[in-house]
Amino acid sequence: MLNSAEAGDYNSKFCLADCLLGDVRGNQIEGFPYDPGKAESLFEAVIKYSNKDDLKQKSYSFLATEYEFGQKLPKDLGKAIEYFKNAMELGDDFSEKKYHELVQKRAISSNISNEKSGPCYVATCVYGSYDSPEVITLRRFRDTSLNSNWTGRKFVQIYYALSPKVVNTLGKHRWFNIVGKTLIGGIVKILQKNSSNELSTSN
């Protein structure tokens, strides 16, 4: 297997990478060194150079799982989400479920860590990051427009009360992400257009 992997056989590279990670508990597999770093490099090589989608999908999924839990490779939620998404796009149902689960988890985590400036649960869940351009646009609208009057502040208060429950209940579903992006994306475009018009008028 070692010779085949070194010769560029990507099936062998994948199998070798799997063996180098050890068993489920991380124990060394007989006949193979325990080398997660080397395994990571081999999986990346399969992803980059193999022309077999099934091998790429499995490599993405293997790495995403390791990045999620951080037992054999350094924990990295961002990479886990990215790699589960790539595996999902190659047709892996398990990775699709994990992708939406982790996006929801990161959305809630991001909003909790940014409580002082106010959470944007639904938008963060849909776009996957508290710092995405769309979420930033919505936060700016909240801070400069909604919070400047009683009606707007009341709306924000109700949104804060309801949106975490919405995300917890629906955030794991793919349709929620699709519908959310359509609706929120339309609102963002209107806000960005209005902002551009205001800048043009002031100049």
Phi, psi and omega in degrees: 000319180300315180295318180295319180296317180292334182278353177104014176281110188284337171297316179291323177299318180296313181296320179295317179301318179299318180291323182292340177281349182081188180278190184302325181273358181087011178281148181295135176274135184303129178093356181226138175289157175269108187215079181302324180297316177294321179299316179301316179297321180291317177300318179297323178295319178298315180300317187281322191246338182290146177260014180254113183298327181293322177291319178297315181299315180294322180294316176301314183294317178301310182294319180301317180296318179294319179293329180293314187265335176067029181275322182246336176234157180304135181293132181207096184297323179299314179293322179300315179297314181300316184284325174296323178296317179296319178293321178300316181292343175265009171099014182270113183294321179299316181293327176298315179297315181293322180301309182293325178296315183285326176298317178297316180299317181291324179299314180293317180298317180297319182289325177296319182286348180242031184303326185297326181264358176093131182283153174233068191304304186296312181297319180294321178297316183293316184266352172083356181207138177294337184256016177291152181305323182293317180293322178299318178299316180293321178296320180296319179296319178299313185288323186267334184247300185298316183284359182269356180215161186298316182297316180297317180296324178294319178299314180299319179298315179294319179300316180298325182286325186264324190298323177299323179292322178297314181296316180297325183276318189248346187300337182278351183270136182296322182298328179297319179295317182293310180296319180299316180295323179295310183290310182292323179299321178296318179295317181299318179299319178296315180297318180293322178294315178298321179296320178294320179296320179296320180294320180295319181294319181291334179274000000 
